[in-house]
Amino acid sequence: MSQLDKLKISRRIIPSIRPRRRKDTPEYRRNKLISNIEEQIELAELAIEGKPLELMRKRGHSELPVRPRLWWQSDSDGTILTQIRYNKIAINLAGRGTTIEVDGLKRLPSTFRTVVKAVKAGELDKAILSAARRSI
């Protein structure tokens, strides 16, 4: 009996490329949310200046304009209603609700910056994790 006869040999093929493992850590989720909030800050500043709400996204080797998704709406009395979203799901803020009321469009960027500080401090980690689990 040869030494190779002792081994279990098959015709299965081993893939040459290992599948990428998605980083699903609290830091990854925070950074993803922060980048989306910063995009909303940019859009709010464009709206304040009266410029068209248009973002450039990289598609292949070129950049194309895309129509962004706004996280806010203007109410009839001038109040701005906004939500912080992770994977299109509104995040429950401190267990009190999902909507933030802002006095006007000019205050919206500072409101978003306050939320960024809360995300960096880890105050929304449980809510982000809950939204991430619901979107799967």
MIPA-790152 format. One record per residue: x, y, z of N, C-alpha, C in turn; residue number from 1. Coordinates in nm, 4 decimals. Example, Ala and Ser with C-alpha at 12.3 -4.5 7.8 and 13.67 -1.06 7.14 Angstrom:
residues 2
<nc1:1.3190&nc2:-0.5690&nc3:0.7800&cac1:1.2300&cac2:-0.4500&cac3:0.7800&cc1:1.3200&cc2:-0.3300&cc3:0.7800&k:1>
<nc1:1.2850&nc2:-0.2250&nc3:0.7080&cac1:1.3670&cac2:-0.1060&cac3:0.7140&cc1:1.2900&cc2:0.0030&cc3:0.7870&k:2>
END
This chain:
residues 136
<nc1:0.0847&nc2:-0.1172&nc3:0.0000&cac1:0.0000&cac2:0.0000&cac3:0.0000&cc1:0.0898&cc2:0.1242&cc3:0.0000&k:1>
<nc1:0.0624&nc2:0.2146&nc3:-0.0936&cac1:0.1446&cac2:0.3355&cac3:-0.1021&cc1:0.0978&cc2:0.4377&cc3:0.0002&k:2>
<nc1:0.1807&nc2:0.5355&nc3:0.0205&cac1:0.1487&cac2:0.6404&cac3:0.1168&cc1:0.0289&cc2:0.7250&cc3:0.0701&k:3>
<nc1:0.0178&nc2:0.7450&nc3:-0.0624&cac1:-0.0924&cac2:0.8257&cac3:-0.1152&cc1:-0.2273&cc2:0.7557&cc3:-0.1023&k:4>
<nc1:-0.2266&nc2:0.6249&nc3:-0.0931&cac1:-0.3518&cac2:0.5518&cac3:-0.0754&cc1:-0.4139&cc2:0.5780&cc3:0.0612&k:5>
<nc1:-0.3370&nc2:0.6260&nc3:0.1552&cac1:-0.3870&cac2:0.6565&cac3:0.2893&cc1:-0.4629&cc2:0.7898&cc3:0.2930&k:6>
<nc1:-0.4456&nc2:0.8711&nc3:0.1883&cac1:-0.5078&cac2:1.0037&cac3:0.1844&cc1:-0.6416&cc2:0.9998&cc3:0.1121&k:7>
<nc1:-0.7304&nc2:1.0898&nc3:0.1511&cac1:-0.8586&cac2:1.1040&cac3:0.0822&cc1:-0.8396&cc2:1.2090&cc3:-0.0271&k:8>
<nc1:-0.8293&nc2:1.1640&nc3:-0.1498&cac1:-0.8026&cac2:1.2515&cac3:-0.2635&cc1:-0.9323&cc2:1.2706&cc3:-0.3412&k:9>
<nc1:-0.9602&nc2:1.3975&nc3:-0.3789&cac1:-1.0833&cac2:1.4278&cac3:-0.4538&cc1:-1.0506&cc2:1.5139&cc3:-0.5749&k:10>
<nc1:-1.1525&nc2:1.5357&nc3:-0.6567&cac1:-1.1369&cac2:1.6183&cac3:-0.7770&cc1:-1.1923&cc2:1.7600&cc3:-0.7555&k:11>
<nc1:-1.2188&nc2:1.7956&nc3:-0.6326&cac1:-1.2721&cac2:1.9289&cac3:-0.6038&cc1:-1.1671&cc2:2.0347&cc3:-0.6345&k:12>
<nc1:-1.2144&nc2:2.1499&nc3:-0.6795&cac1:-1.1247&cac2:2.2597&cac3:-0.7153&cc1:-1.1296&cc2:2.3642&cc3:-0.6056&k:13>
<nc1:-1.0140&nc2:2.4118&nc3:-0.5663&cac1:-1.0051&cac2:2.5174&cac3:-0.4668&cc1:-1.0072&cc2:2.6509&cc3:-0.5408&k:14>
<nc1:-1.1006&nc2:2.7399&nc3:-0.5076&cac1:-1.1030&cac2:2.8697&cac3:-0.5755&cc1:-0.9758&cc2:2.9486&cc3:-0.5454&k:15>
<nc1:-0.9259&nc2:3.0187&nc3:-0.6458&cac1:-0.8002&cac2:3.0894&cac3:-0.6287&cc1:-0.8176&cc2:3.2219&cc3:-0.5553&k:16>
<nc1:-0.9396&nc2:3.2798&nc3:-0.5578&cac1:-0.9627&cac2:3.4073&cac3:-0.4920&cc1:-1.0490&cc2:3.3843&cc3:-0.3688&k:17>
<nc1:-0.9998&nc2:3.4308&nc3:-0.2578&cac1:-1.0737&cac2:3.4197&cac3:-0.1340&cc1:-1.1856&cc2:3.5236&cc3:-0.1308&k:18>
<nc1:-1.3055&nc2:3.4866&nc3:-0.0921&cac1:-1.4116&cac2:3.5879&cac3:-0.0862&cc1:-1.3786&cc2:3.6925&cc3:0.0198&k:19>
<nc1:-1.4100&nc2:3.8162&nc3:-0.0125&cac1:-1.3827&cac2:3.9236&cac3:0.0824&cc1:-1.4787&cc2:3.9153&cc3:0.1990&k:20>
<nc1:-1.4275&nc2:3.9411&nc3:0.3125&cac1:-1.5122&cac2:3.9436&cac3:0.4307&cc1:-1.5456&cc2:4.0887&cc3:0.4621&k:21>
<nc1:-1.6723&nc2:4.1168&nc3:0.4724&cac1:-1.7158&cac2:4.2529&cac3:0.4979&cc1:-1.6837&cc2:4.2914&cc3:0.6412&k:22>
<nc1:-1.6279&nc2:4.4070&nc3:0.6557&cac1:-1.5964&cac2:4.4573&cac3:0.7891&cc1:-1.7247&cc2:4.5098&cc3:0.8517&k:23>
<nc1:-1.7746&nc2:4.4415&nc3:0.9492&cac1:-1.8962&cac2:4.4843&cac3:1.0156&cc1:-1.8646&cc2:4.5100&cc3:1.1623&k:24>
<nc1:-1.7846&nc2:4.6110&nc3:1.1842&cac1:-1.7455&cac2:4.6489&cac3:1.3192&cc1:-1.8146&cc2:4.7800&cc3:1.3547&k:25>
<nc1:-1.8184&nc2:4.8155&nc3:1.4821&cac1:-1.8782&cac2:4.9443&cac3:1.5190&cc1:-1.8106&cc2:5.0629&cc3:1.4499&k:26>
<nc1:-1.6778&nc2:5.0564&nc3:1.4346&cac1:-1.6065&cac2:5.1652&cac3:1.3680&cc1:-1.6487&cc2:5.1763&cc3:1.2215&k:27>
<nc1:-1.6640&nc2:5.0617&nc3:1.1546&cac1:-1.7077&cac2:5.0606&cac3:1.0145&cc1:-1.8456&cc2:5.1241&cc3:1.0015&k:28>
<nc1:-1.9380&nc2:5.0832&nc3:1.0894&cac1:-2.0745&cac2:5.1365&cac3:1.0836&cc1:-2.0761&cc2:5.2863&cc3:1.1136&k:29>
<nc1:-1.9963&nc2:5.3295&nc3:1.2137&cac1:-1.9892&cac2:5.4723&cac3:1.2458&cc1:-1.9373&cc2:5.5525&cc3:1.1270&k:30>
<nc1:-1.8281&nc2:5.5058&nc3:1.0676&cac1:-1.7687&cac2:5.5788&cac3:0.9551&cc1:-1.8638&cc2:5.5858&cc3:0.8359&k:31>
<nc1:-1.9364&nc2:5.4777&nc3:0.8123&cac1:-2.0339&cac2:5.4767&cac3:0.7024&cc1:-2.1432&cc2:5.5804&cc3:0.7278&k:32>
<nc1:-2.1949&nc2:5.5835&nc3:0.8508&cac1:-2.3000&cac2:5.6795&cac3:0.8842&cc1:-2.2467&cc2:5.8227&cc3:0.8785&k:33>
<nc1:-2.1263&nc2:5.8446&nc3:0.9285&cac1:-2.0683&cac2:5.9788&cac3:0.9277&cc1:-2.0501&cc2:6.0283&cc3:0.7850&k:34>
<nc1:-2.0040&nc2:5.9420&nc3:0.6952&cac1:-1.9862&cac2:5.9863&cac3:0.5566&cc1:-2.1201&cc2:6.0210&cc3:0.4924&k:35>
<nc1:-2.2257&nc2:5.9463&nc3:0.5261&cac1:-2.3590&cac2:5.9789&cac3:0.4730&cc1:-2.4127&cc2:6.1095&cc3:0.5310&k:36>
<nc1:-2.3859&nc2:6.1339&nc3:0.6594&cac1:-2.4307&cac2:6.2594&cac3:0.7211&cc1:-2.3546&cc2:6.3770&cc3:0.6601&k:37>
<nc1:-2.2245&nc2:6.3593&nc3:0.6358&cac1:-2.1468&cac2:6.4671&cac3:0.5737&cc1:-2.1980&cc2:6.4986&cc3:0.4333&k:38>
<nc1:-2.2466&nc2:6.3973&nc3:0.3635&cac1:-2.3082&cac2:6.4203&cac3:0.2329&cc1:-2.4342&cc2:6.5045&cc3:0.2471&k:39>
<nc1:-2.5125&nc2:6.4779&nc3:0.3511&cac1:-2.6342&cac2:6.5566&cac3:0.3750&cc1:-2.6002&cc2:6.7001&cc3:0.4143&k:40>
<nc1:-2.4895&nc2:6.7181&nc3:0.4876&cac1:-2.4445&cac2:6.8537&cac3:0.5222&cc1:-2.4115&cc2:6.9299&cc3:0.3945&k:41>
<nc1:-2.3401&nc2:6.8650&nc3:0.3038&cac1:-2.3046&cac2:6.9268&cac3:0.1762&cc1:-2.4300&cc2:6.9644&cc3:0.0977&k:42>
<nc1:-2.5274&nc2:6.8751&nc3:0.0960&cac1:-2.6528&cac2:6.9032&cac3:0.0249&cc1:-2.7290&cc2:7.0181&cc3:0.0895&k:43>
<nc1:-2.7313&nc2:7.0231&nc3:0.2222&cac1:-2.8006&cac2:7.1312&cac3:0.2919&cc1:-2.7336&cc2:7.2653&cc3:0.2621&k:44>
<nc1:-2.6006&nc2:7.2662&nc3:0.2576&cac1:-2.5300&cac2:7.3908&cac3:0.2267&cc1:-2.5572&cc2:7.4349&cc3:0.0826&k:45>
<nc1:-2.5686&nc2:7.3397&nc3:-0.0090&cac1:-2.6055&cac2:7.3739&cac3:-0.1470&cc1:-2.7465&cc2:7.4317&cc3:-0.1519&k:46>
<nc1:-2.8386&nc2:7.3745&nc3:-0.0744&cac1:-2.9766&cac2:7.4238&cac3:-0.0719&cc1:-2.9832&cc2:7.5649&cc3:-0.0135&k:47>
<nc1:-2.9016&nc2:7.5921&nc3:0.0880&cac1:-2.8994&cac2:7.7252&cac3:0.1487&cc1:-2.8495&cc2:7.8289&cc3:0.0479&k:48>
<nc1:-2.7482&nc2:7.7901&nc3:-0.0297&cac1:-2.6917&cac2:7.8810&cac3:-0.1297&cc1:-2.7790&cc2:7.8922&cc3:-0.2543&k:49>
<nc1:-2.8799&nc2:7.8072&nc3:-0.2650&cac1:-2.9686&cac2:7.8106&cac3:-0.3796&cc1:-2.9117&cc2:7.7426&cc3:-0.5031&k:50>
<nc1:-2.8103&nc2:7.6627&nc3:-0.4840&cac1:-2.7488&cac2:7.5904&cac3:-0.5956&cc1:-2.8234&cc2:7.4589&cc3:-0.6186&k:51>
<nc1:-2.8095&nc2:7.3999&nc3:-0.7384&cac1:-2.8767&cac2:7.2725&cac3:-0.7645&cc1:-2.8226&cc2:7.1604&cc3:-0.6757&k:52>
<nc1:-2.9131&nc2:7.0768&nc3:-0.6288&cac1:-2.8755&cac2:6.9661&cac3:-0.5417&cc1:-2.8304&cc2:6.8487&cc3:-0.6282&k:53>
<nc1:-2.7022&nc2:6.8439&nc3:-0.6545&cac1:-2.6478&cac2:6.7412&cac3:-0.7412&cc1:-2.5127&cc2:6.6973&cc3:-0.6862&k:54>
<nc1:-2.4911&nc2:6.5678&nc3:-0.6830&cac1:-2.3640&cac2:6.5129&cac3:-0.6369&cc1:-2.2986&cc2:6.4373&cc3:-0.7503&k:55>
<nc1:-2.1683&nc2:6.4297&nc3:-0.7459&cac1:-2.0931&cac2:6.3539&cac3:-0.8448&cc1:-2.0508&cc2:6.2223&cc3:-0.7810&k:56>
<nc1:-2.0772&nc2:6.1122&nc3:-0.8503&cac1:-2.0375&cac2:5.9798&cac3:-0.8036&cc1:-1.9479&cc2:5.9153&cc3:-0.9068&k:57>
<nc1:-1.8530&nc2:5.8390&nc3:-0.8595&cac1:-1.7628&cac2:5.7706&cac3:-0.9500&cc1:-1.8285&cc2:5.6419&cc3:-0.9978&k:58>
<nc1:-1.8410&nc2:5.6287&nc3:-1.1280&cac1:-1.8954&cac2:5.5091&cac3:-1.1920&cc1:-1.7916&cc2:5.4615&cc3:-1.2914&k:59>
<nc1:-1.7246&nc2:5.3549&nc3:-1.2585&cac1:-1.6176&cac2:5.3076&cac3:-1.3454&cc1:-1.5017&cc2:5.4049&cc3:-1.3396&k:60>
<nc1:-1.4614&nc2:5.4571&nc3:-1.4562&cac1:-1.3499&cac2:5.5503&cac3:-1.4609&cc1:-1.3944&cc2:5.6955&cc3:-1.4744&k:61>
<nc1:-1.5231&nc2:5.7204&nc3:-1.4738&cac1:-1.5718&cac2:5.8570&cac3:-1.4904&cc1:-1.6628&cc2:5.8951&cc3:-1.3742&k:62>
<nc1:-1.6834&nc2:6.0239&nc3:-1.3587&cac1:-1.7741&cac2:6.0747&cac3:-1.2567&cc1:-1.9017&cc2:6.1230&cc3:-1.3238&k:63>
<nc1:-2.0141&nc2:6.0828&nc3:-1.2684&cac1:-2.1443&cac2:6.1185&cac3:-1.3236&cc1:-2.2277&cc2:6.1891&cc3:-1.2174&k:64>
<nc1:-2.3121&nc2:6.2828&nc3:-1.2585&cac1:-2.4014&cac2:6.3456&cac3:-1.1611&cc1:-2.5142&cc2:6.2498&cc3:-1.1220&k:65>
<nc1:-2.5475&nc2:6.2496&nc3:-0.9937&cac1:-2.6572&cac2:6.1655&cac3:-0.9449&cc1:-2.7544&cc2:6.2527&cc3:-0.8660&k:66>
<nc1:-2.8789&nc2:6.2119&nc3:-0.8670&cac1:-2.9801&cac2:6.2803&cac3:-0.7870&cc1:-2.9746&cc2:6.2227&cc3:-0.6449&k:67>
<nc1:-2.9459&nc2:6.3032&nc3:-0.5484&cac1:-2.9296&cac2:6.2516&cac3:-0.4121&cc1:-3.0631&cc2:6.2278&cc3:-0.3426&k:68>
<nc1:-3.0574&nc2:6.1462&nc3:-0.2400&cac1:-3.1730&cac2:6.1256&cac3:-0.1526&cc1:-3.1596&cc2:6.2220&cc3:-0.0353&k:69>
<nc1:-3.2581&nc2:6.3066&nc3:-0.0212&cac1:-3.2560&cac2:6.4028&cac3:0.0888&cc1:-3.3175&cc2:6.3402&cc3:0.2125&k:70>
<nc1:-3.2577&nc2:6.3681&nc3:0.3259&cac1:-3.3075&cac2:6.3161&cac3:0.4520&cc1:-3.4008&cc2:6.4154&cc3:0.5207&k:71>
<nc1:-3.4353&nc2:6.5234&nc3:0.4543&cac1:-3.5192&cac2:6.6234&cac3:0.5187&cc1:-3.6337&cc2:6.6676&cc3:0.4286&k:72>
<nc1:-3.7360&nc2:6.7232&nc3:0.4978&cac1:-3.8517&cac2:6.7819&cac3:0.4287&cc1:-3.8850&cc2:6.9128&cc3:0.4972&k:73>
<nc1:-3.9376&nc2:7.0046&nc3:0.4195&cac1:-3.9790&cac2:7.1323&cac3:0.4743&cc1:-4.1281&cc2:7.1252&cc3:0.5070&k:74>
<nc1:-4.1631&nc2:7.1673&nc3:0.6270&cac1:-4.3027&cac2:7.1712&cac3:0.6691&cc1:-4.3654&cc2:7.3029&cc3:0.6230&k:75>
<nc1:-4.4955&nc2:7.3128&nc3:0.6301&cac1:-4.5658&cac2:7.4314&cac3:0.5803&cc1:-4.5300&cc2:7.5583&cc3:0.6590&k:76>
<nc1:-4.4927&nc2:7.5455&nc3:0.7862&cac1:-4.4578&cac2:7.6635&cac3:0.8666&cc1:-4.3085&cc2:7.6954&cc3:0.8632&k:77>
<nc1:-4.2320&nc2:7.6290&nc3:0.7774&cac1:-4.0893&cac2:7.6564&cac3:0.7639&cc1:-4.0004&cc2:7.5660&cc3:0.8474&k:78>
<nc1:-4.0615&nc2:7.4821&nc3:0.9281&cac1:-3.9852&cac2:7.3876&cac3:1.0076&cc1:-3.9311&cc2:7.2773&cc3:0.9168&k:79>
<nc1:-3.8090&nc2:7.2377&nc3:0.9431&cac1:-3.7479&cac2:7.1295&cac3:0.8675&cc1:-3.7548&cc2:7.0034&cc3:0.9520&k:80>
<nc1:-3.8043&nc2:6.8959&nc3:0.8940&cac1:-3.8105&cac2:6.7656&cac3:0.9605&cc1:-3.7064&cc2:6.6761&cc3:0.8947&k:81>
<nc1:-3.6200&nc2:6.6168&nc3:0.9749&cac1:-3.5148&cac2:6.5326&cac3:0.9203&cc1:-3.5016&cc2:6.4040&cc3:0.9993&k:82>
<nc1:-3.4470&nc2:6.3042&nc3:0.9359&cac1:-3.4200&cac2:6.1759&cac3:0.9993&cc1:-3.2761&cc2:6.1366&cc3:0.9668&k:83>
<nc1:-3.2133&nc2:6.0659&nc3:1.0588&cac1:-3.0808&cac2:6.0106&cac3:1.0354&cc1:-3.1036&cc2:5.8669&cc3:0.9910&k:84>
<nc1:-3.0461&nc2:5.8304&nc3:0.8767&cac1:-3.0734&cac2:5.6994&cac3:0.8184&cc1:-2.9464&cc2:5.6165&cc3:0.8055&k:85>
<nc1:-2.9620&nc2:5.4882&nc3:0.8299&cac1:-2.8557&cac2:5.3907&cac3:0.8068&cc1:-2.9156&cc2:5.2803&cc3:0.7210&k:86>
<nc1:-2.8629&nc2:5.2614&nc3:0.6018&cac1:-2.9171&cac2:5.1644&cac3:0.5050&cc1:-3.0660&cc2:5.1891&cc3:0.4788&k:87>
<nc1:-3.1018&nc2:5.3136&nc3:0.4591&cac1:-3.2382&cac2:5.3581&cac3:0.4288&cc1:-3.3358&cc2:5.3410&cc3:0.5447&k:88>
<nc1:-3.2872&nc2:5.3052&nc3:0.6616&cac1:-3.3737&cac2:5.2858&cac3:0.7782&cc1:-3.3505&cc2:5.4009&cc3:0.8757&k:89>
<nc1:-3.4576&nc2:5.4661&nc3:0.9190&cac1:-3.4463&cac2:5.5764&cac3:1.0139&cc1:-3.4018&cc2:5.5236&cc3:1.1496&k:90>
<nc1:-3.3039&nc2:5.5905&nc3:1.2076&cac1:-3.2475&cac2:5.5485&cac3:1.3363&cc1:-3.3286&cc2:5.6099&cc3:1.4493&k:91>
<nc1:-3.3576&nc2:5.5286&nc3:1.5495&cac1:-3.4261&cac2:5.5754&cac3:1.6691&cc1:-3.3240&cc2:5.6486&cc3:1.7551&k:92>
<nc1:-3.3465&nc2:5.7770&nc3:1.7784&cac1:-3.2513&cac2:5.8612&cac3:1.8499&cc1:-3.2833&cc2:5.8651&cc3:1.9982&k:93>
<nc1:-3.1972&nc2:5.8080&nc3:2.0772&cac1:-3.2081&cac2:5.8073&cac3:2.2233&cc1:-3.3413&cc2:5.7496&cc3:2.2706&k:94>
<nc1:-3.4022&nc2:5.6634&nc3:2.1901&cac1:-3.5275&cac2:5.6000&cac3:2.2283&cc1:-3.6472&cc2:5.6937&cc3:2.2293&k:95>
<nc1:-3.6296&nc2:5.8161&nc3:2.1755&cac1:-3.7381&cac2:5.9142&cac3:2.1808&cc1:-3.8067&cc2:5.9354&cc3:2.0476&k:96>
<nc1:-3.7542&nc2:5.8812&nc3:1.9401&cac1:-3.8162&cac2:5.8988&cac3:1.8104&cc1:-3.7125&cc2:5.9006&cc3:1.6999&k:97>
<nc1:-3.7612&nc2:5.9118&nc3:1.5772&cac1:-3.6713&cac2:5.9072&cac3:1.4630&cc1:-3.6580&cc2:6.0413&cc3:1.3918&k:98>
<nc1:-3.7417&nc2:6.1391&nc3:1.4268&cac1:-3.7433&cac2:6.2655&cac3:1.3546&cc1:-3.6853&cc2:6.3781&cc3:1.4400&k:99>
<nc1:-3.6040&nc2:6.4617&nc3:1.3751&cac1:-3.5484&cac2:6.5805&cac3:1.4395&cc1:-3.6150&cc2:6.7017&cc3:1.3755&k:100>
<nc1:-3.6646&nc2:6.7931&nc3:1.4578&cac1:-3.7243&cac2:6.9163&cac3:1.4084&cc1:-3.6210&cc2:7.0271&cc3:1.4160&k:101>
<nc1:-3.6035&nc2:7.0984&nc3:1.3056&cac1:-3.5057&cac2:7.2069&cac3:1.2967&cc1:-3.5815&cc2:7.3337&cc3:1.2589&k:102>
<nc1:-3.5430&nc2:7.4479&nc3:1.3194&cac1:-3.6156&cac2:7.5737&cac3:1.2982&cc1:-3.6106&cc2:7.6249&cc3:1.1559&k:103>
<nc1:-3.5062&nc2:7.5971&nc3:1.0835&cac1:-3.4976&cac2:7.6435&cac3:0.9452&cc1:-3.3843&cc2:7.5731&cc3:0.8737&k:104>
<nc1:-3.3791&nc2:7.5928&nc3:0.7448&cac1:-3.2780&cac2:7.5267&cac3:0.6633&cc1:-3.1371&cc2:7.5691&cc3:0.7027&k:105>
<nc1:-3.1210&nc2:7.6940&nc3:0.7483&cac1:-2.9878&cac2:7.7428&cac3:0.7855&cc1:-2.9314&cc2:7.6718&cc3:0.9078&k:106>
<nc1:-3.0170&nc2:7.6165&nc3:0.9906&cac1:-2.9710&cac2:7.5454&cac3:1.1102&cc1:-2.9479&cc2:7.3955&cc3:1.0864&k:107>
<nc1:-2.9850&nc2:7.3495&nc3:0.9700&cac1:-2.9739&cac2:7.2063&cac3:0.9400&cc1:-2.8296&cc2:7.1548&cc3:0.9406&k:108>
<nc1:-2.7334&nc2:7.2240&nc3:0.8781&cac1:-2.5958&cac2:7.1722&cac3:0.8834&cc1:-2.5405&cc2:7.1597&cc3:1.0255&k:109>
<nc1:-2.5706&nc2:7.2568&nc3:1.1118&cac1:-2.5207&cac2:7.2479&cac3:1.2498&cc1:-2.5879&cc2:7.1334&cc3:1.3248&k:110>
<nc1:-2.7136&nc2:7.1065&nc3:1.2927&cac1:-2.7827&cac2:6.9924&cac3:1.3537&cc1:-2.7166&cc2:6.8615&cc3:1.3117&k:111>
<nc1:-2.6857&nc2:6.8495&nc3:1.1830&cac1:-2.6169&cac2:6.7296&cac3:1.1354&cc1:-2.4780&cc2:6.7160&cc3:1.1989&k:112>
<nc1:-2.4080&nc2:6.8288&nc3:1.2181&cac1:-2.2751&cac2:6.8229&cac3:1.2819&cc1:-2.2854&cc2:6.7756&cc3:1.4273&k:113>
<nc1:-2.3924&nc2:6.8134&nc3:1.4951&cac1:-2.4152&cac2:6.7657&cac3:1.6320&cc1:-2.4365&cc2:6.6148&cc3:1.6324&k:114>
<nc1:-2.5092&nc2:6.5640&nc3:1.5338&cac1:-2.5320&cac2:6.4200&cac3:1.5233&cc1:-2.4000&cc2:6.3474&cc3:1.4941&k:115>
<nc1:-2.3139&nc2:6.4083&nc3:1.4113&cac1:-2.1834&cac2:6.3478&cac3:1.3825&cc1:-2.1031&cc2:6.3346&cc3:1.5115&k:116>
<nc1:-2.1064&nc2:6.4366&nc3:1.5965&cac1:-2.0359&cac2:6.4295&cac3:1.7253&cc1:-2.0906&cc2:6.3163&cc3:1.8114&k:117>
<nc1:-2.2233&nc2:6.2993&nc3:1.8103&cac1:-2.2848&cac2:6.1906&cac3:1.8876&cc1:-2.2439&cc2:6.0541&cc3:1.8319&k:118>
<nc1:-2.2357&nc2:6.0422&nc3:1.7001&cac1:-2.1939&cac2:5.9151&cac3:1.6388&cc1:-2.0500&cc2:5.8847&cc3:1.6756&k:119>
<nc1:-1.9622&nc2:5.9854&nc3:1.6697&cac1:-1.8213&cac2:5.9657&cac3:1.7054&cc1:-1.8051&cc2:5.9265&cc3:1.8515&k:120>
<nc1:-1.8932&nc2:5.9776&nc3:1.9368&cac1:-1.8880&cac2:5.9449&cac3:2.0797&cc1:-1.9469&cc2:5.8072&cc3:2.1100&k:121>
<nc1:-2.0092&nc2:5.7453&nc3:2.0104&cac1:-2.0659&cac2:5.6121&cac3:2.0294&cc1:-2.2058&cc2:5.6117&cc3:2.0869&k:122>
<nc1:-2.2715&nc2:5.7267&nc3:2.0889&cac1:-2.4046&cac2:5.7360&cac3:2.1475&cc1:-2.5111&cc2:5.6639&cc3:2.0655&k:123>
<nc1:-2.4864&nc2:5.6414&nc3:1.9373&cac1:-2.5865&cac2:5.5793&cac3:1.8513&cc1:-2.5492&cc2:5.4369&cc3:1.8093&k:124>
<nc1:-2.4508&nc2:5.3766&nc3:1.8736&cac1:-2.4039&cac2:5.2448&cac3:1.8315&cc1:-2.5144&cc2:5.1390&cc3:1.8343&k:125>
<nc1:-2.5947&nc2:5.1368&nc3:1.9406&cac1:-2.7016&cac2:5.0364&cac3:1.9494&cc1:-2.8074&cc2:5.0581&cc3:1.8418&k:126>
<nc1:-2.8412&nc2:5.1826&nc3:1.8168&cac1:-2.9423&cac2:5.2141&cac3:1.7152&cc1:-2.8903&cc2:5.1810&cc3:1.5747&k:127>
<nc1:-2.7610&nc2:5.2084&nc3:1.5506&cac1:-2.7019&cac2:5.1763&cac3:1.4208&cc1:-2.6990&cc2:5.0254&cc3:1.3999&k:128>
<nc1:-2.6609&nc2:4.9513&nc3:1.5031&cac1:-2.6581&cac2:4.8056&cac3:1.4949&cc1:-2.7970&cc2:4.7508&cc3:1.4690&k:129>
<nc1:-2.8972&nc2:4.8057&nc3:1.5355&cac1:-3.0349&cac2:4.7620&cac3:1.5141&cc1:-3.0782&cc2:4.7876&cc3:1.3699&k:130>
<nc1:-3.0446&nc2:4.9028&nc3:1.3163&cac1:-3.0809&cac2:4.9349&cac3:1.1773&cc1:-3.0040&cc2:4.8445&cc3:1.0811&k:131>
<nc1:-2.8791&nc2:4.8164&nc3:1.1117&cac1:-2.7990&cac2:4.7296&cac3:1.0242&cc1:-2.8567&cc2:4.5883&cc3:1.0216&k:132>
<nc1:-2.9030&nc2:4.5411&nc3:1.1348&cac1:-2.9619&cac2:4.4063&cac3:1.1407&cc1:-3.0957&cc2:4.4000&cc3:1.0686&k:133>
<nc1:-3.1750&nc2:4.5083&nc3:1.0764&cac1:-3.3048&cac2:4.5102&cac3:1.0092&cc1:-3.2914&cc2:4.5161&cc3:0.8587&k:134>
<nc1:-3.1813&nc2:4.5726&nc3:0.8089&cac1:-3.1672&cac2:4.5871&cac3:0.6646&cc1:-3.1116&cc2:4.4633&cc3:0.5968&k:135>
<nc1:-3.0704&nc2:4.3658&nc3:0.6727&cac1:-3.0142&cac2:4.2432&cac3:0.6124&cc1:-3.1239&cc2:4.1530&cc3:0.5637&k:136>
END
